[in-house]
Amino acid sequence: MTESPDPTPFPLDHLVERACENGMGERPALVLRDKVLNHKALRERVATLAGWLAREVPEKGARIASWAAKGELTCLLPLAAARAGLVHVPINPLLKRAQVAHILADSGAGMLIATPSRLKSLEAGDVPNACLALDEGSALAKADEAELKIGPSEADANELCAILYTSGSTGRPKGVMLSHANLWLGAVSVAHYLKLASDDVTLAVLPLSFDYGQNQLLSTWYAGGSVVPLDFLFPRDVSKACAKHGVTTLAAVPPLWVQLTEIDWAEEASTPLRRLTNSGGALTTDLVEDLRGTFPQADLYPMYGLTEAFRSTYLEPELVDIHPTSMGTAIPFAEILVINDAGEVAGSGEEGELVHCGPLVAHGYWQDEARMAERFKLAPMASSYGGTAVWSGDRVKRDENRLLYFVGRRDAMIKSAGNRISPQEIEEAAVAAGLVAEAVALGIPDDRLGHAVHLVVRGSGDDQEQANLPKALLKELPNFMQPQVIHWRKKMPLNPNGKIDRTALYRELSQGAAQ
C-alpha cells in the first residue's frame, strides 16, 4: 500500500479490473469448495452474471436480493449487481421467512435469488408479485447460458449500490443505503491500514450481509488477495480452514474470538496468520491477552464501526498492549469528532457523542425519513467535510494522546437510583475476575431503583465460582454499580451477525421481572 491511499472513488465493479490491470490476474481470488477462481476468472464471472442480470432486470437502480449461504453467488453479486446498474440487497441466511418477507417488501426487490430450501420456507405473500424468485443454481446456469458479458460500468460513484439491512434486534430492520463510493473507499481504507497485499489469504467467516463481512471480500480483492468463504458450525472448523488454506487474515466479533481462544490451535493453523481484526464489540483486556497467547505472531487490530458509516476507528497493533481498551483513531477517509452536550468539540477526557463525517457516511435509511432524521444530521461546524454526518449515539472520550475510548451507548446507559452507569464497566470487571468468559450488564425496570442492574454471564456451573463472582465485583466496583441479580448461562444468545443479542436478553429479563 502507498503512504496515502487514493481518495478517488470508482464504480464498485472496477475492483476486479484493478487486480487484473496490476498483473495479479493469475493469482487466486476466490477459493470455493469445488473450484478456485483467479482474478481473471473472477472478472469473467462478474461480467457474465452482470450481463444476465441486466437483461432480466433492465430497470436501472432496481433491487436484487440474495438469501443464500456463502458461495459463488453471494460473493459475485455485490460486484455483478453494481456492474448491471442494480442495487444489491444481501439477506443474512440466518434470518427467517417473516424477516425476509419484510426486507423484500420494504426494499421493493425485483428479484430474489436464494437456495432451494430457503425458497421453500417462504409462504404465500412473502414474495411480492413483481419479484422474480430463483434458486441460486438456476440463476448461475441461466447466466452461463445467456453469454451476455458486459464490461466495466460507468456509474457515478455516488449512485446507490447496495442496501444493507440491520439485523432487526431492536424494532423493524432498517435498510442502510450505500453508494459505490461508500463501498469502494471502505475497501481502499481497510486494505491500506491493514497493509493487505496480493499474497494475503482472508478467511471470510462473517456474514456477507454484514458490512464488516462484505468488506472482507472487497478490501482483499482491492489488494489483489484471495478470499476463502466459510460457513462454519464449530470453532474448530475455523482453525482447520486456516491450516488448509494458509490463512493470513482473520476477522471476527468478540463472541467468536472467545470461542476461538478456547480451542487448541495446531501450529500450521496459527503460524500463517499475520493479522486479526475485531469489530462488532469491544475487546476486553483478558481477551486481548488470550489472543496474544494463541496468536503471538499476528498483529491485532481492534476496530469500531457502525453500518451507517461503515467503519470509524482502529487501533494500531503496536498500541494494543499499552492501550488495550482504546478504540484508536480515525481510519483513512473518516473524520471523527467528539461533541459534548453543549454542541461543542469535547476537550481531552470529556465525554461526548461520537460523530462520523466524510465520504464513508451512508446515504441514509431506505424509505425511512423519520429514523433517518434521528441519526443523519448536519455535520458539526468543526467538521472539515461538512454536509451530512452520522451522529452515532455512542458516548466516547478522547485522551491526551488523541486516542478514543468507548463509554457506552446513550440509550444503553443504566440509570439506577439517580446514578448513570456504563454497562461496559460492569462487564469488564466481571470478565477481569477470571470467573466468566462473557458478561452482559442490563438495566431492568425496578419500582424502587428506576432500573436495577442485572448481570448475565457465561461461565462455570461450579457453586464456589458462582459465589466468588459477587465478592470479586464488590472489590472492583462501587456499591451503586453492584448487580442486583447475576444470571448464569451455559451459552449466550447471538443475533444473526454473531454478536451477543442484548435485546433478547433484555426482553427475557424484563418479562421475568414483571411476573
C-alpha positions as CSV (number, residue, x, y, z in Angstrom):
1,M,0.0,0.0,0.0
2,T,1.1,3.6,-0.7
3,E,1.8,6.1,2.1
4,S,-1.5,7.8,1.5
5,P,-4.5,5.9,0.0
6,D,-6.1,7.2,-3.2
7,P,-9.3,9.1,-2.3
8,T,-10.8,8.9,-5.8
9,P,-13.8,6.6,-5.8
10,F,-14.7,4.3,-8.7
11,P,-17.7,2.2,-9.6
12,L,-17.5,-0.8,-7.3
13,D,-17.2,-3.4,-10.0
14,H,-13.9,-1.9,-11.0
15,L,-12.3,-3.8,-8.1
16,V,-11.9,-6.9,-10.3
17,E,-10.4,-4.8,-13.1
18,R,-7.8,-3.3,-10.8
19,A,-6.3,-6.6,-9.8
20,C,-6.0,-7.8,-13.4
21,E,-4.5,-4.5,-14.5
22,N,-1.9,-4.7,-11.8
23,G,-0.7,-8.1,-13.0
24,M,-2.4,-10.1,-10.4
25,G,-4.8,-11.8,-12.8
26,E,-3.4,-15.3,-12.4
27,R,-3.4,-15.2,-8.6
28,P,-6.2,-16.9,-6.7
29,A,-9.1,-14.6,-5.9
30,L,-11.9,-16.8,-4.7
31,V,-11.4,-20.3,-3.2
32,L,-14.7,-22.3,-3.4
33,R,-15.4,-25.8,-2.3
34,D,-15.3,-27.2,-5.8
35,K,-13.1,-24.7,-7.7
36,V,-10.7,-21.8,-7.4
37,L,-11.2,-18.6,-9.4
38,N,-8.2,-16.5,-10.2
39,H,-8.7,-12.7,-10.6
40,K,-9.1,-13.0,-14.4
41,A,-11.7,-15.8,-14.0
42,L,-13.4,-13.7,-11.3
43,R,-13.6,-10.8,-13.7
44,E,-15.2,-13.0,-16.4
45,R,-17.7,-14.5,-13.9
46,V,-18.7,-11.0,-12.8
47,A,-19.1,-9.9,-16.4
48,T,-21.3,-12.9,-17.3
49,L,-23.6,-12.6,-14.2
50,A,-23.9,-8.9,-14.7
51,G,-24.9,-9.3,-18.4
52,W,-27.7,-11.7,-17.5
53,L,-28.9,-9.6,-14.6
54,A,-29.1,-6.5,-16.9
55,R,-31.2,-8.4,-19.3
56,E,-33.6,-9.9,-16.7
57,V,-33.9,-6.7,-14.7
58,P,-33.4,-3.8,-17.1
59,E,-34.6,-1.1,-14.8
60,K,-31.5,0.8,-13.5
61,G,-31.5,1.1,-9.7
62,A,-33.8,-1.9,-9.2
63,R,-33.1,-4.0,-6.1
64,I,-31.8,-7.6,-6.4
65,A,-31.9,-9.6,-3.2
66,S,-29.8,-12.7,-2.3
67,W,-30.6,-15.1,0.5
68,A,-28.0,-17.9,0.5
69,A,-25.0,-19.4,2.2
70,K,-21.5,-18.2,1.3
71,G,-20.6,-19.3,-2.1
72,E,-20.0,-18.2,-5.7
73,L,-23.3,-16.4,-6.0
74,T,-23.2,-14.4,-2.8
75,C,-19.5,-13.5,-3.4
76,L,-20.1,-12.4,-7.0
77,L,-23.4,-10.5,-6.6
78,P,-22.0,-7.4,-4.9
79,L,-19.9,-6.7,-8.0
80,A,-22.2,-8.1,-10.7
81,A,-25.2,-6.1,-9.5
82,A,-23.1,-3.0,-9.4
83,R,-21.9,-3.6,-13.0
84,A,-25.5,-4.1,-14.1
85,G,-26.6,-0.8,-12.6
86,L,-28.7,-2.6,-9.9
87,V,-28.8,-2.3,-6.1
88,H,-27.8,-5.5,-4.2
89,V,-29.8,-6.4,-1.1
90,P,-27.9,-9.2,0.7
91,I,-30.1,-11.0,3.3
92,N,-28.5,-12.8,6.2
93,P,-29.0,-16.6,5.6
94,L,-29.8,-17.0,9.3
95,L,-33.0,-14.8,9.1
96,K,-36.4,-16.5,9.0
97,R,-39.2,-16.1,6.5
98,A,-41.1,-13.2,8.3
99,Q,-37.9,-11.1,8.4
100,V,-37.1,-11.9,4.8
101,A,-40.6,-11.0,3.7
102,H,-40.3,-7.6,5.4
103,I,-37.0,-6.9,3.6
104,L,-38.3,-8.0,0.2
105,A,-41.4,-5.8,0.6
106,D,-39.6,-2.8,2.1
107,S,-36.8,-2.8,-0.5
108,G,-39.2,-3.4,-3.4
109,A,-36.9,-6.2,-4.7
110,G,-37.4,-7.1,-8.3
111,M,-35.6,-10.4,-8.0
112,L,-34.7,-12.8,-5.2
113,I,-32.0,-15.4,-5.6
114,A,-31.9,-18.0,-2.8
115,T,-31.1,-21.6,-2.0
116,P,-34.0,-24.0,-2.8
117,S,-34.6,-24.8,0.9
118,R,-34.9,-21.2,1.8
119,L,-37.3,-20.6,-1.1
120,K,-39.5,-23.5,0.1
121,S,-39.7,-21.9,3.5
122,L,-41.5,-18.9,2.2
123,E,-45.2,-18.7,2.3
124,A,-47.9,-17.2,0.1
125,G,-47.5,-13.4,0.0
126,D,-43.9,-13.4,1.3
127,V,-42.5,-12.6,-2.1
128,P,-44.0,-9.5,-3.7
129,N,-45.9,-10.1,-7.0
130,A,-43.4,-8.1,-9.0
131,C,-40.4,-10.0,-7.6
132,L,-39.0,-13.0,-9.6
133,A,-37.7,-15.8,-7.2
134,L,-35.0,-18.1,-8.5
135,D,-32.8,-20.7,-6.8
136,E,-29.1,-19.9,-7.0
137,G,-28.2,-22.9,-9.1
138,S,-30.7,-21.9,-11.8
139,A,-29.5,-18.3,-11.7
140,L,-25.9,-19.2,-12.3
141,A,-26.8,-21.7,-15.0
142,K,-29.0,-19.2,-16.8
143,A,-26.3,-16.6,-16.7
144,D,-23.8,-19.1,-18.3
145,E,-26.4,-20.0,-21.0
146,A,-27.1,-16.4,-21.8
147,E,-23.4,-15.5,-22.5
148,L,-24.2,-11.8,-22.2
149,K,-20.9,-10.4,-20.8
150,I,-20.8,-6.7,-20.1
151,G,-17.7,-4.6,-19.4
152,P,-16.9,-2.2,-16.5
153,S,-19.7,0.1,-15.6
154,E,-19.6,3.9,-16.0
155,A,-21.8,4.5,-13.0
156,D,-21.5,7.7,-11.0
157,A,-19.7,6.8,-7.8
158,N,-22.4,8.5,-5.8
159,E,-25.2,6.3,-7.2
160,L,-26.8,3.8,-4.9
161,C,-25.1,0.4,-5.0
162,A,-26.4,-1.7,-2.0
163,I,-28.9,-1.7,0.8
164,L,-27.7,-3.5,3.9
165,Y,-30.4,-4.2,6.5
166,T,-29.6,-4.2,10.1
167,S,-30.3,-7.4,12.0
168,G,-33.5,-6.0,13.4
169,S,-32.7,-6.8,17.1
170,T,-34.4,-3.6,18.0
171,G,-37.6,-2.9,16.2
172,R,-38.1,-3.1,12.4
173,P,-34.9,-3.7,10.4
174,K,-33.5,-0.5,8.7
175,G,-32.1,-0.6,5.2
176,V,-28.8,1.4,5.1
177,M,-28.2,2.9,1.6
178,L,-24.6,2.6,0.4
179,S,-23.2,4.1,-2.7
180,H,-20.4,2.9,-5.0
181,A,-18.1,5.4,-3.3
182,N,-19.0,4.2,0.2
183,L,-18.0,0.7,-0.6
184,W,-15.0,1.5,-2.8
185,L,-13.4,3.9,-0.3
186,G,-14.2,1.4,2.5
187,A,-12.2,-1.2,0.7
188,V,-9.4,1.2,0.0
189,S,-9.2,2.4,3.5
190,V,-9.2,-1.1,5.2
191,A,-6.7,-2.5,2.6
192,H,-4.4,0.4,3.4
193,Y,-4.4,0.4,7.2
194,L,-4.4,-3.4,7.4
195,K,-1.4,-3.4,4.9
196,L,-3.1,-6.1,2.8
197,A,-1.1,-7.5,-0.1
198,S,-1.6,-9.7,-3.1
199,D,-0.3,-12.8,-1.3
200,D,-2.8,-12.4,1.6
201,V,-5.5,-15.0,2.1
202,T,-8.6,-13.9,4.0
203,L,-10.9,-16.4,5.7
204,A,-14.4,-14.9,5.3
205,V,-16.3,-16.3,8.4
206,L,-18.6,-13.3,9.0
207,P,-22.0,-12.9,7.2
208,L,-21.6,-11.2,3.8
209,S,-24.8,-9.3,4.6
210,F,-22.9,-7.6,7.4
211,D,-20.8,-4.5,6.3
212,Y,-17.8,-5.9,8.2
213,G,-18.3,-9.3,6.5
214,Q,-18.8,-7.9,3.0
215,N,-15.7,-5.7,3.4
216,Q,-13.6,-8.9,3.8
217,L,-14.2,-9.6,0.1
218,L,-13.8,-6.0,-1.2
219,S,-10.7,-5.0,0.7
220,T,-8.9,-8.2,0.0
221,W,-9.7,-8.1,-3.7
222,Y,-8.7,-4.4,-3.9
223,A,-5.3,-5.5,-2.6
224,G,-5.2,-8.4,-5.2
225,G,-5.5,-11.1,-2.5
226,S,-7.5,-14.3,-2.1
227,V,-10.8,-14.9,-0.2
228,V,-11.9,-18.3,1.2
229,P,-15.6,-18.1,2.2
230,L,-16.6,-20.3,5.1
231,D,-19.8,-21.2,6.8
232,F,-18.8,-23.0,10.0
233,L,-20.6,-25.0,12.6
234,F,-17.9,-25.2,15.2
235,P,-14.9,-23.1,16.1
236,R,-12.6,-26.0,15.2
237,D,-13.9,-25.7,11.6
238,V,-12.2,-22.2,11.5
239,S,-8.9,-23.5,12.7
240,K,-9.0,-26.4,10.2
241,A,-9.7,-24.0,7.3
242,C,-6.8,-21.7,8.5
243,A,-4.4,-24.7,8.3
244,K,-5.8,-25.9,4.9
245,H,-5.6,-22.6,3.1
246,G,-2.7,-20.8,4.8
247,V,-4.9,-18.1,6.0
248,T,-3.2,-14.8,6.8
249,T,-6.2,-12.6,7.7
250,L,-9.0,-13.5,10.1
251,A,-11.8,-11.1,11.1
252,A,-14.3,-11.9,13.9
253,V,-16.6,-10.4,16.6
254,P,-15.9,-10.8,20.3
255,P,-18.1,-13.8,21.0
256,L,-16.4,-15.8,18.2
257,W,-12.9,-14.7,19.4
258,V,-13.8,-16.1,22.8
259,Q,-14.7,-19.4,21.3
260,L,-11.6,-19.5,19.1
261,T,-9.3,-18.9,22.1
262,E,-11.0,-21.8,24.0
263,I,-9.8,-24.4,21.5
264,D,-6.3,-25.8,20.7
265,W,-4.7,-24.4,17.6
266,A,-2.3,-26.5,15.6
267,E,0.9,-24.7,14.6
268,E,0.1,-25.0,10.9
269,A,-3.2,-23.2,11.6
270,S,-2.0,-20.3,13.7
271,T,1.5,-19.6,12.3
272,P,0.5,-18.2,8.8
273,L,-1.9,-15.6,10.4
274,R,-0.5,-12.1,10.0
275,R,-3.4,-10.1,11.3
276,L,-6.6,-10.5,13.4
277,T,-9.3,-7.8,13.2
278,N,-12.1,-7.2,15.6
279,S,-15.3,-5.1,15.4
280,G,-18.9,-5.5,16.5
281,G,-18.0,-5.0,20.2
282,A,-15.1,-4.1,22.4
283,L,-12.2,-6.5,23.3
284,T,-11.6,-6.9,27.0
285,T,-8.1,-6.9,28.5
286,D,-8.4,-10.6,29.2
287,L,-9.4,-11.4,25.7
288,V,-6.6,-9.4,24.2
289,E,-4.2,-11.4,26.4
290,D,-5.8,-14.7,25.3
291,L,-5.5,-13.7,21.6
292,R,-1.8,-12.7,22.2
293,G,-1.2,-16.1,23.7
294,T,-2.9,-18.0,21.0
295,F,-1.6,-16.0,18.0
296,P,1.7,-14.4,19.2
297,Q,3.0,-13.5,15.7
298,A,-0.2,-11.9,14.5
299,D,-1.0,-8.2,14.5
300,L,-4.2,-7.4,16.4
301,Y,-6.5,-4.6,15.0
302,P,-9.3,-3.6,17.4
303,M,-11.8,-1.6,15.3
304,Y,-15.1,0.3,15.9
305,G,-17.8,0.8,13.3
306,L,-21.5,1.3,12.6
307,T,-23.3,0.3,9.4
308,E,-24.4,3.9,8.8
309,A,-20.8,4.9,8.3
310,F,-19.1,1.5,7.7
311,R,-16.0,1.9,9.9
312,S,-14.9,4.8,12.1
313,T,-11.7,3.9,14.1
314,Y,-9.0,1.4,14.5
315,L,-6.1,1.0,17.0
316,E,-2.6,0.5,15.7
317,P,-1.3,-3.0,16.7
318,E,1.7,-1.6,18.4
319,L,-0.6,0.4,20.8
320,V,-2.8,-2.6,21.8
321,D,-0.7,-3.8,24.7
322,I,-0.3,-0.2,26.1
323,H,-4.0,0.9,25.5
324,P,-5.9,-2.4,25.2
325,T,-9.3,-0.8,25.7
326,S,-8.9,2.1,23.3
327,M,-10.9,2.4,20.1
328,G,-7.9,4.1,18.5
329,T,-8.2,6.9,15.9
330,A,-10.0,7.6,12.7
331,I,-9.5,5.3,9.7
332,P,-8.5,6.8,6.3
333,F,-11.3,8.9,4.8
334,A,-13.1,9.2,8.2
335,E,-13.3,12.4,10.3
336,I,-14.3,11.6,13.9
337,L,-15.4,14.4,16.2
338,V,-16.4,14.1,19.9
339,I,-19.3,16.5,20.6
340,N,-20.3,17.4,24.1
341,D,-23.8,18.1,25.4
342,A,-23.3,21.8,24.7
343,G,-22.8,21.0,21.0
344,E,-19.1,21.8,21.0
345,V,-16.0,19.7,20.4
346,A,-15.2,18.0,23.7
347,G,-11.9,18.6,25.5
348,S,-9.4,15.9,26.5
349,G,-11.0,13.5,28.9
350,E,-14.5,15.0,28.4
351,E,-17.4,12.7,27.4
352,G,-19.3,13.4,24.3
353,E,-21.1,11.8,21.3
354,L,-19.0,10.2,18.5
355,V,-19.9,12.0,15.2
356,H,-18.6,10.5,12.0
357,C,-18.1,12.8,9.0
358,G,-16.7,12.3,5.5
359,P,-17.2,10.2,2.4
360,L,-17.8,6.9,4.3
361,V,-21.1,8.2,5.6
362,A,-24.0,6.3,4.1
363,H,-26.8,7.9,2.2
364,G,-29.4,7.3,4.9
365,Y,-32.1,4.8,5.6
366,W,-34.2,3.4,2.7
367,Q,-37.7,4.9,2.8
368,D,-37.5,5.8,6.5
369,E,-37.3,9.6,6.8
370,A,-38.2,9.6,10.5
371,R,-35.4,7.4,11.7
372,M,-33.1,8.9,9.2
373,A,-33.6,12.3,10.8
374,E,-32.6,10.9,14.2
375,R,-29.2,9.6,13.0
376,F,-28.2,11.5,9.8
377,K,-27.8,15.2,10.6
378,L,-25.7,18.2,9.5
379,A,-22.1,17.8,10.4
380,P,-20.8,20.0,13.4
381,M,-19.3,23.4,12.5
382,A,-15.9,22.0,13.3
383,S,-16.0,19.4,10.5
384,S,-13.7,19.9,7.6
385,Y,-16.1,17.9,5.4
386,G,-19.4,19.5,6.3
387,G,-22.5,18.0,4.7
388,T,-24.3,15.1,6.4
389,A,-22.7,13.3,9.3
390,V,-23.7,10.2,11.3
391,W,-24.5,11.1,15.0
392,S,-23.8,7.6,16.4
393,G,-25.4,7.9,19.8
394,D,-22.3,6.3,21.3
395,R,-20.6,8.1,24.2
396,V,-16.8,8.3,24.0
397,K,-13.8,10.2,25.4
398,R,-10.5,11.2,23.8
399,D,-7.4,11.2,25.9
400,E,-4.3,13.4,25.8
401,N,-2.8,11.1,23.2
402,R,-5.9,11.7,20.9
403,L,-6.9,8.0,21.4
404,L,-10.7,7.4,21.7
405,Y,-12.3,5.3,24.5
406,F,-15.9,3.9,24.4
407,V,-18.0,4.9,27.4
408,G,-21.4,3.5,26.4
409,R,-24.4,4.0,24.2
410,R,-26.7,6.9,25.2
411,D,-29.7,4.6,25.1
412,A,-27.9,1.7,26.9
413,M,-26.7,3.6,29.9
414,I,-28.2,2.3,33.1
415,K,-29.9,4.9,35.3
416,S,-30.2,3.4,38.8
417,A,-31.1,5.3,42.0
418,G,-30.0,8.5,40.3
419,N,-26.7,7.1,39.1
420,R,-25.7,6.9,35.4
421,I,-23.9,3.6,35.0
422,S,-21.9,2.3,32.0
423,P,-22.8,-1.4,31.3
424,Q,-19.3,-1.9,29.8
425,E,-17.6,-1.0,33.1
426,I,-19.5,-3.7,34.9
427,E,-18.9,-6.2,32.1
428,E,-15.2,-5.6,32.1
429,A,-15.0,-6.1,35.8
430,A,-16.9,-9.4,35.6
431,V,-14.6,-10.8,32.9
432,A,-11.5,-9.5,34.6
433,A,-12.4,-11.5,37.7
434,G,-11.4,-14.6,35.7
435,L,-14.6,-16.5,36.6
436,V,-16.6,-15.9,33.4
437,A,-16.0,-15.9,29.7
438,E,-18.6,-13.3,28.7
439,A,-20.8,-10.8,30.5
440,V,-23.7,-8.5,29.7
441,A,-25.0,-5.9,32.1
442,L,-28.5,-4.6,31.6
443,G,-30.8,-2.1,33.4
444,I,-34.1,-3.8,34.2
445,P,-37.1,-1.7,35.3
446,D,-37.5,-1.6,39.0
447,D,-40.1,0.2,41.1
448,R,-37.6,1.2,43.8
449,L,-34.4,2.0,41.8
450,G,-35.8,3.0,38.5
451,H,-33.6,0.4,36.9
452,A,-31.9,-2.5,38.7
453,V,-28.5,-3.8,37.4
454,H,-28.8,-7.4,36.1
455,L,-25.7,-9.2,35.0
456,V,-25.8,-12.1,32.6
457,V,-22.7,-14.2,32.5
458,R,-21.4,-17.3,30.7
459,G,-19.2,-19.3,32.9
460,S,-18.8,-22.3,35.2
461,G,-21.6,-24.2,36.9
462,D,-19.4,-24.6,39.9
463,D,-21.2,-23.3,43.0
464,Q,-18.0,-21.9,44.6
465,E,-17.0,-20.0,41.5
466,Q,-20.5,-18.6,41.2
467,A,-20.3,-17.5,44.9
468,N,-16.9,-15.8,44.3
469,L,-18.1,-13.5,41.5
470,P,-20.2,-11.1,43.7
471,K,-17.2,-11.0,46.1
472,A,-14.9,-10.0,43.2
473,L,-17.2,-7.4,42.0
474,L,-17.5,-5.8,45.5
475,K,-13.8,-5.3,45.4
476,E,-13.7,-3.6,42.0
477,L,-17.0,-1.7,41.7
478,P,-18.7,0.9,43.8
479,N,-21.9,-0.1,45.6
480,F,-24.3,1.6,43.2
481,M,-22.8,-0.4,40.3
482,Q,-23.2,-3.8,42.0
483,P,-25.6,-6.2,40.2
484,Q,-28.9,-6.8,42.0
485,V,-29.1,-10.2,40.2
486,I,-26.5,-12.4,38.4
487,H,-27.8,-14.8,35.8
488,W,-25.5,-17.7,35.0
489,R,-25.8,-19.2,31.5
490,K,-24.1,-22.1,29.6
491,K,-24.3,-20.0,26.4
492,M,-25.3,-16.5,25.3
493,P,-28.0,-15.8,22.6
494,L,-26.5,-14.5,19.4
495,N,-28.0,-12.3,16.7
496,P,-27.6,-13.2,13.0
497,N,-24.3,-11.3,12.8
498,G,-22.8,-13.3,15.6
499,K,-23.0,-10.6,18.3
500,I,-24.5,-11.2,21.7
501,D,-28.2,-10.4,21.4
502,R,-28.6,-7.9,24.2
503,T,-32.2,-7.1,23.1
504,A,-33.3,-10.8,23.5
505,L,-31.7,-10.9,27.0
506,Y,-33.4,-7.6,28.0
507,R,-36.7,-8.8,26.7
508,E,-36.4,-12.1,28.7
509,L,-35.3,-10.5,31.9
510,S,-37.8,-7.7,31.7
511,Q,-40.7,-10.1,31.3
512,G,-39.4,-12.2,34.2
513,A,-39.2,-9.2,36.5
514,A,-42.7,-8.1,35.6
515,Q,-44.2,-11.5,36.6
